[in-house]
Amino acid sequence: MKLALGCDHAGFAIKDLVVKTAKDSGWEIIDEGTFSKDSVDYPDFAQKVALDIQSGKAQKAVLVCGSGIGICIAASKFKGIRAAIAHDVYSAAQGVEHDDMNVLCLGARVLGDKAQELVPQLVKAFLAACFAKGEERHERRIGKVAAFEKQNFK
């Protein structure tokens, strides 16, 4: 399985921790940058990762910026991307299981001093989770979301 990874300069602080955790979980990394703490624009990295998901090059992705918000908004503008911020283990897994989330967004500044402890837990929960296929209520809801997307992405 392949995981696309993107971050801006603020997210760079926890990038290596995301990579290590994903690799330890058996995932191959597609590193879309950034590669330093130099200031960059988060939408550029959200776009690269979203295109990796759309093309099938990656099955899931992690995006990181300072708050997780900007990069999540940018990624969500792409058809087929279901990005969400999760700063707790329950949400990181449940977002996949119930909502078919395919992009986990993290805020490096939000996680702060707890990043070393929380990032591995969040990434592991996200990567291990699978959408609850066959559960009618979840499939129905995702179908409605897909219909919104079809109507509004022209």
HELIX and SHEET records of a PDB file:
HELIX    1   1 PHE A   12  ASP A   24  1                                  13    
HELIX    2   2 TYR A   42  SER A   55  1                                  14    
HELIX    3   3 ILE A   69  ALA A   75  1                                   7    
HELIX    4   4 VAL A   89  ASP A   99  1                                  11    
HELIX    5   5 ALA A  108  LEU A  111  1                                   4    
HELIX    6   6 GLY A  112  LYS A  114  5                                   3    
HELIX    7   7 ALA A  115  ALA A  128  1                                  14    
HELIX    8   8 GLU A  136  ASN A  152  1                                  17    
SHEET    1   A 5 GLU A  28  ASP A  31  0                                        
SHEET    2   A 5 LYS A   2  CYS A   7  1                                        
SHEET    3   A 5 LYS A  60  CYS A  65  1                                        
SHEET    4   A 5 VAL A 103  GLY A 107  1                                        
SHEET    5   A 5 ALA A  83  ILE A  85  1                                        
END                                                                             
